[in-house]
Amino acid sequence: MTDDTTSDSDFRMMQVTHDHLLDEAVKITQPADGYRVGTDTVLLAAAISTAGGRVLDLGAGVGGVSLCMAHRHHELQITAIEKHADLAALAQENADVNGVANRLRILTTDIRELPSVLAGSFDHVVSNPPYHNSHGTRPRDANRALAHMGEDTDMVDWVRAAVWAAKPRAKITFICRADRVPELISLFEQNGAGEAVLFPLWPRHSSPAGRVILQVRREVEGPGAVLPGLVLHRDDGGFTDAAAQIMSGGQLAVIHPARPLASGRRRTGESREGS
């Protein structure tokens, strides 16, 4: 997925690589070291079914999730929030290269200091927050540690920002480690978002889910649901057929079973997705 490594003087001599997602449909320039876009990026973007309107991407990094959403949904207007200027500059470059700069706005700001004009204005809010527990072993690489564990923000900061920015009844979608799901659901409930839908992501058949896509709605209460989820890898290490389809640009059906699909049908008795 990587073409080469180069030094770009426009970004403080940062070493970067030129990569691609969705079968080379999306081009990504990103730092060679530290956190890099990958499977989580594509999976989170694939969980977004909002075809039009406004979407907010919190902690956008170099713009991977936003770029994948913009590629899949041509009517979306996306605002991407990234605190670090170097990464935000790369995100802007990526938007330009992929021809979506007219639909993707990059804001360099902290998620705790969002402009007041953004309050309650988004149809969908998404985030791949730093989801590793802050009490765990911190990665040696500073950039990877920042992406995995955060800097001076806690998970509650990400939840509050997402709920604050979402319209009433709008969806909020996070991807996180499976062991942090109870905490995240509780934080959303405390801050006014409910009806949690869980979409587990299993590394392989018969393996515990490592990550979960969690979707809630602002100012909505009611029973949640656990969906069939997705098995990512075969025993030989390759993607399952279902996962390969997603990595090529397909959509994940992260939809509450009580809500109709686009066809007007409702979900019944689906099984775990795999090969």
N, C-alpha and C positions, 0 to 999 in steps of 0.2 A: 504493500500500500504506500510505500515511501519511494520517492524518485531519487532525491539527492539531499545533501546537506550543504548549506551555504551560509555565508556571513553577510548580514544585512546592516549596513551602516546607519540606515534610517532608524533602526530600533536599538541604538546603543551597542552596536556590534553584536547583538544577540545571535547566537547560532540557531538557525531555523532549518526545518525540513519542509519540502513541498509534497504534500500527500493528497489523498482523495478519498471520498466516501461515496456510497450508493453507486457502485460500479463505475467509478470515475466521473459521475455526473456532477459531483460537488468537489471543488478544489479547495484545499486547506493548507495555508502556511502557518506553522506553529513552532514553538520553541523545541529545539532538539532534546533538551533536558527537562526534567520535571514532569508535571501532569500533561498528558497528551490525549487528544480526542480519540475515541474508539467505540467499543460496543455500546457502552452506556449512552453515549451521544446519539447514536442511531436509534436505539430502543426508545429513549425518551421522546425524540422527535416523532417516531412512528406511532406513539400513543396519542398524539394530538389529532383529533378528528375535526376540529374547528376549521372549516374551509374558508371562511371569510371573517372580517372583523379585525379586532386588535388583540395581539398576543404580547405578553411581557415575558422576557427571558432573564431571570435573576442569576447573576454570577455567570455571565455568558462566556468568559474566557476569550478565546479567539473566534468565537461565533459558531462553533460546530452545530449545536442544536438549532440555532436560528437559521443557519444556512440550509440545513436539511428540511426544516419546516417550510422555508421559502421556496425550495425546489419542489416540494410535494404539493403545496397549496399556493397557487399563483395569485390569489386574491387577498392573502393575509397582509396586514400591516404589522410589522414586528418592531418592538423596542427592546434593545438588548442592553442590560446594565452590567458594566464591568468596572471594578474599582481601580485596577492597575492600568496605568496609561500605556505601558508597552503592549499589554495584551489587547487593550481596546484599540490601539493603532493597528495591530495585526487583524483584529476583527473587521475594522473599516477597510483594510486592504483586501481581505477576503470577500467582503460584500461587493467591492468594486470589481474584482476579478470574476466573480460569479454572476455579475450583471444584475444584482438585486439591491443595489444601494438606494434605489428610489423607494423600496419597500421595507428596508431594514435600517433603522436608526440606532446608532451606538451612542450611549451616554456613559461618560466616565464619572462615576459617582459611587458612593457607598450605599448598600441596600438600606441602611438605617437613616439615610439622608436623601431620600427620593424627593424630587420636586413635587410640591403640593398639587400641581395640575394633574398628576398621574393618579391621584386617589380615586378609587372606585370607577376606573375608566376602561378596564380590560375585560374582554370576553373570555380570555383564558390566560392563566399565569403558569409558567413552567419553571422548574429549577432542578439542576443536578448539584445540590449543595455539598459542602464538605461534610460527608456523612460518617466518617470514622470517629469512634469515641475519642474524645480529647485526652482520656486517661490511658490510652494505649501507647504503643511504641511509636514515636514520631519518626517518619522517614528522614534520612540524612539530607536528602536533597531539599533545599528550602522551598522551591516551587512546588514540588510534589507534596510536601508537608502542608503547604498553604491550601492546595486544592483538596486534600483528603481530610484535613482536620480544621481548616480555617485559620484565621489569624487572631482576631479579637472578637469574633462573632460566635454566638451559640446557635443551635438549631432553632431556638425560639425566635431569634432575630429574623431568620429566613421565613418562618411561618407568619410572623406578624406582618412582614413586608408584603408577602403574597396575598394575605387576606385583605390588607389595607388597599392594595392596588386593584383587586378583583371587583367587578360589578356584582351586585346582589344576584345570587343564584348562578354566578359564573363558576366554571371549573378551575381547579388548581391541581396541577400534576407534578409530583416529585418522584425521583428515583432515589432509593436509599438502600443501605444494608438491611437485610431481613431482621437482624436483631435490634434494630432501632425503630421498627414499625410501631410497636405499642406506644413508645414515647411520642412518635410523630403524630399518631392519631389523637393522643391525649392533648398535645399542644394545639392541634387544629381545633378540637372541640372547645378548648378553653378560650380560643380566640375567634370563635364564631363561624366555623366551617365544619360540616359533617357529611353524613351519608358516604362513608369511606368505602371505596372500591379498591381491592387489592389484586394485583396481577403479578403472581410470583414468577421469578426467573430462575430456572434450575440449570446449573452448569452441565449436568448430564442426567440421564435416566437414573432413578434410584438415589440421587444425591439431594441433600437438603437445599432448599432455595437459598442462594447467596444474596440476591438482591430482589427488591420488590418495587414495582411501579405502584404508587399510591395516588389515588385521585379523590378529591373531595369537592364540595361546592359551598360557596359562601352563603351564609344565612339559610342553610338547608339542614334540617334534622330528619333522621329516619334511619332505618336499618341499613347497614352496609352489605357488602358481598365480597366473596373470594372467588375470583374467576379461574378458569382452567390454567392460565399461564402458558409459559413457553419453555421448552427444553432447548438449550442453546447448542449443545455439542453431542455428536455421536461418540461412541467409545473410542474410535480411532482419532479423535481430536477435531475432526472437521465439523462444520456447522450441520445441524439437522436441515432437512429440506425446508421446514417451516421457518427456521431461523435464517437460512440463506435467502429466502424470499424477503424477509424484513430487511436484511442487510443490503439488499439490492433496491430497496425503495418501497416495499410493501407496508401495509398499515396494520398495527395491532388493534384488536377490537377490545379496547378498554372502555366498556359500556356497562352500566348497571343493568342487571338482568330484568329489572322491572321497567326499563325504558326501551322504546322501540328502536330497532336498527333503521338505517337509512331506507330500507325497503318497506318499512312499516311493520315487519315481523318482530316478535319478541324472542329472546334467547330461551332455549330449553335444552337441558341435559347434554351439554357439550362436555367433551373429555379433554384431558391434558394434551396440548399440542406437542408433537415431536417430529418423527421422521415421516 
